[in-house]
Amino acid sequence: MKTKIALLILFISGNLFAQEQKMSDAEIAAFKQDVNVVSKKIKTLSTDFVQYKHLDFLSKDIETSGKMIFKEPNLLQWQYKKPYNYSIVFKNGKILINDEGKKSAVDIGNSKIFGRINKLIVGSVSGNMFDDKEFTISYFKLKGQNLAKFVPKDATLKKYIKQIELTFDKEEATVVQVKLLESSEDYTRIVLKNKVINAKIDDSVFTN
Amino acid sequence: MQKSTIQFLLINCLLAFVLVSCGSVTKNYTLKKLDKTSYQVPYFTDSKTDYVYKTNITVYGHEISGIFIAKKINDTTHRVVFTTEFGNKLLDFEISEKTFKVNSIVSELDRKILINTLTEDFRLLLKKEYLIQEQFENESDNIYKSKDGNRDNYLFISKNGSKLEKVVNASKTKEKITLLFSSENNIFADKIQIIHQNIKLKIELNYFKSE
């Protein structure tokens, strides 16, 4: 019995250990290369997403979901469909919002944080992300996945986001999960699924 | 010409009447004998429930939207968090009837006047019990008057269904804040509006139906 427990502990701790393993320099180079090759081919990308807002004091995560559409070089739409309709478009230095039919526009100049998030999301699908001088990046291996952790260098950005974690599918070398950790132990986790790459997407999609 | 003048006068009279009748909260209500000395508010009282609302704030013509989250963390205190739709935390307060603590607030919102206003609003929104001193009625509601420092709170409870539908926070002469509740089951409020009469601020909360 004791041996069984010991084995079980060993198994679990071994598993935990295997969950997140630092990449070697060679692995980092190969990983960056893979992501770059794939992302260079991405002209358009659309994906469903589920967002989990985790606040430590809540009994469960707040779940919202919808669709994200990206088109080169920097057209981006986040569209929440459940439990409400809220769509946000990043286009020509502007943010266009459609909140249940109520429309508004924000200049990204006035909303640096949105601008940076936009750059980050676009960067993570287009592969420009790893050259970003705004972050200290570390790389890890997971089972069937790769993980890159971005810590902002800028003090202002750091106030909002302590760390960003992008999880990549190992085979496809594209982002499957974005996790934004706030300064406290709270985070937003966005899971991407049903990804479609390079389908024809008209510019008119990015109106709000 | 004459007809339109008369119409104009009529409208003016009507307007004057409306304005005058707004002067005092209870002016048009009938005083009644007290049927209770306190009232327990059902909304926001369950410590197991995450109260999550889609929120739209209109402040002097500007629109802010996001997610309002409230949770009762102990007997006296609620944690109140407001985030963007993306989940970025904009403010994080702990509020009780007497205490108040800012856990975090983004610099754009870190203004004393705003924090004081929101604290006052949230305190009223989350208040669990009112002590009643006077009672009135109109056709549809029983109206309870509860002293609140220099001001009074008037609770409008529907005769049909006994639901708390409105709270008016008023000075001796003027209404300051109005809270409107819509509740289907009388356990939580599906829709809430917080309307300020002296500043151009309106907060609308719509309950998040998770599937």
Interface residues (C-beta under 8 A of the other chain):
Chain A: Q51 K53 L55 F57 L58 S59 K60 I62 E63 T64 W78 Y80 K82 P83 Y84 Y86 I88 I97 D99 K102 S104 I113 I117 K159 Y160 L180 E182 S183 S184 D186 T188
Chain B: K48 T49 D50 V52 K54 N56 E63 S65 I67 I69 K71 I73 R79 V81 T83 E85 F86 G87 N88 K89 N103 S104 V106 S107 N206 F208 K209 S210 E211
